[in-house]
Amino acid sequence: MRIAALPVALLSIAVGIGGLAFPEDGMALRRIFYATPGLFYSAAFVRAAMGAGLILAAASTRWPRVLRVLGAAVCLQGLSATLLGLDHARAVMEWEGMLGSALLRAGAAVALAAGSFIVFAVAKRPPEVPAIAPK
């Protein structure tokens, strides 16, 4: 089940790297997703599904509790976007854009860190080397 978390991690890493390098392009991409209700709610559904995938994959990872919390946060992002609606999401996006690229880069850094942590958490543990007892 750990394999379900890898696409989430890779997408998060890609968004993080892209957002750090090109924050304005990330805003343009978000504007496309917020252009129509269909795209907005599809993106919210995908985010909620990504969070559910993290929750389901958490049991077989190095850090199951942390991954469950991270998955719950991602699920809540998708669900809250759906509940608050498209107009609220557009207002938040425009507010973030007015604050400048530093805030956008900070969000991208969080995405990069989260994706890197997920990769670390789902990676196989190294084999245990038995300790040599002194004689």
C-alpha positions as CSV (number, residue, x, y, z in Angstrom):
1,M,0.0,0.0,0.0
2,R,3.0,2.3,0.4
3,I,3.1,2.6,-3.4
4,A,-0.1,4.7,-3.2
5,A,1.8,7.4,-1.3
6,L,4.6,7.8,-3.9
7,P,2.5,9.7,-6.6
8,V,1.4,12.1,-3.9
9,A,5.0,12.6,-2.8
10,L,6.2,13.1,-6.4
11,L,3.4,15.6,-7.2
12,S,4.2,17.5,-4.0
13,I,7.9,17.6,-4.8
14,A,7.2,18.8,-8.4
15,V,4.8,21.5,-7.2
16,G,7.4,22.6,-4.6
17,I,10.3,22.8,-7.0
18,G,8.1,24.5,-9.6
19,G,6.7,27.0,-7.0
20,L,10.2,27.8,-5.7
21,A,11.6,28.4,-9.2
22,F,8.5,30.1,-10.8
23,P,6.0,31.3,-8.3
24,E,4.1,33.5,-10.8
25,D,3.6,30.5,-13.1
26,G,2.1,28.6,-10.1
27,M,-0.4,31.4,-9.6
28,A,-1.3,31.2,-13.3
29,L,-1.9,27.5,-13.0
30,R,-4.1,28.0,-9.9
31,R,-6.1,30.6,-11.9
32,I,-6.8,28.0,-14.5
33,F,-8.0,25.6,-11.9
34,Y,-10.2,28.2,-10.4
35,A,-11.6,29.4,-13.8
36,T,-14.6,27.0,-13.8
37,P,-16.4,25.1,-11.0
38,G,-15.8,21.8,-12.7
39,L,-12.0,22.2,-12.6
40,F,-12.1,23.6,-9.1
41,Y,-14.2,20.7,-7.7
42,S,-12.2,18.2,-9.6
43,A,-9.0,19.5,-8.1
44,A,-10.6,19.5,-4.6
45,F,-11.7,15.8,-5.1
46,V,-8.1,14.9,-6.2
47,R,-6.7,16.6,-3.2
48,A,-9.1,14.7,-0.9
49,A,-8.3,11.4,-2.6
50,M,-4.5,12.1,-2.2
51,G,-5.1,12.6,1.5
52,A,-7.1,9.4,1.8
53,G,-4.2,7.6,0.0
54,L,-1.7,8.9,2.5
55,I,-4.0,7.8,5.4
56,L,-4.4,4.3,3.9
57,A,-0.6,4.0,3.2
58,A,0.4,5.2,6.6
59,A,0.2,1.8,8.4
60,S,3.1,0.3,6.4
61,T,5.5,3.3,6.7
62,R,8.3,4.4,9.1
63,W,6.2,7.3,10.5
64,P,2.5,6.1,10.4
65,R,1.1,8.7,12.9
66,V,2.8,11.7,11.2
67,L,1.7,10.4,7.8
68,R,-1.9,10.0,9.0
69,V,-1.9,13.6,10.3
70,L,-0.5,14.8,7.0
71,G,-3.1,12.8,5.1
72,A,-5.8,14.2,7.2
73,A,-4.6,17.7,6.6
74,V,-4.6,17.1,2.8
75,C,-8.1,15.7,3.0
76,L,-9.3,18.7,4.9
77,Q,-7.8,21.0,2.3
78,G,-9.9,19.3,-0.3
79,L,-13.0,19.2,1.8
80,S,-12.7,22.8,3.1
81,A,-12.3,24.0,-0.5
82,T,-15.5,22.3,-1.4
83,L,-17.4,23.6,1.6
84,L,-16.1,27.2,1.4
85,G,-16.6,27.4,-2.4
86,L,-15.0,28.8,-5.5
87,D,-15.4,32.5,-4.6
88,H,-13.6,32.1,-1.3
89,A,-10.8,30.2,-3.0
90,R,-10.4,32.9,-5.6
91,A,-10.3,35.6,-2.8
92,V,-7.6,33.7,-0.9
93,M,-5.6,33.2,-4.1
94,E,-5.7,36.9,-5.0
95,W,-4.8,37.8,-1.4
96,E,-1.8,35.5,-1.6
97,G,-0.8,37.0,-4.9
98,M,-1.0,40.5,-3.4
99,L,1.4,39.6,-0.6
100,G,4.1,38.8,-3.2
101,S,6.3,35.9,-4.3
102,A,7.8,35.3,-0.8
103,L,4.6,33.8,0.5
104,L,4.2,31.7,-2.6
105,R,7.7,30.4,-2.3
106,A,7.1,29.6,1.4
107,G,4.1,27.5,0.4
108,A,6.2,25.8,-2.3
109,A,8.9,25.1,0.3
110,V,6.3,23.5,2.6
111,A,5.1,21.3,-0.4
112,L,8.7,20.3,-1.2
113,A,9.4,19.4,2.4
114,A,6.2,17.4,2.8
115,G,6.8,15.5,-0.4
116,S,10.4,14.7,0.6
117,F,9.2,13.6,4.0
118,I,6.6,11.3,2.4
119,V,9.3,9.7,0.2
120,F,11.5,9.2,3.3
121,A,8.6,7.7,5.3
122,V,7.5,5.2,2.7
123,A,11.1,4.1,1.8
124,K,12.0,0.7,3.0
125,R,13.9,0.5,6.2
126,P,17.6,-0.5,6.0
127,P,18.2,-4.1,7.2
128,E,19.1,-4.3,10.8
129,V,22.7,-5.2,11.4
130,P,23.2,-7.3,14.4
131,A,25.5,-5.7,17.0
132,I,28.6,-7.6,17.7
133,A,28.8,-8.3,21.4
134,P,32.2,-7.6,23.0
135,K,34.0,-10.6,24.4
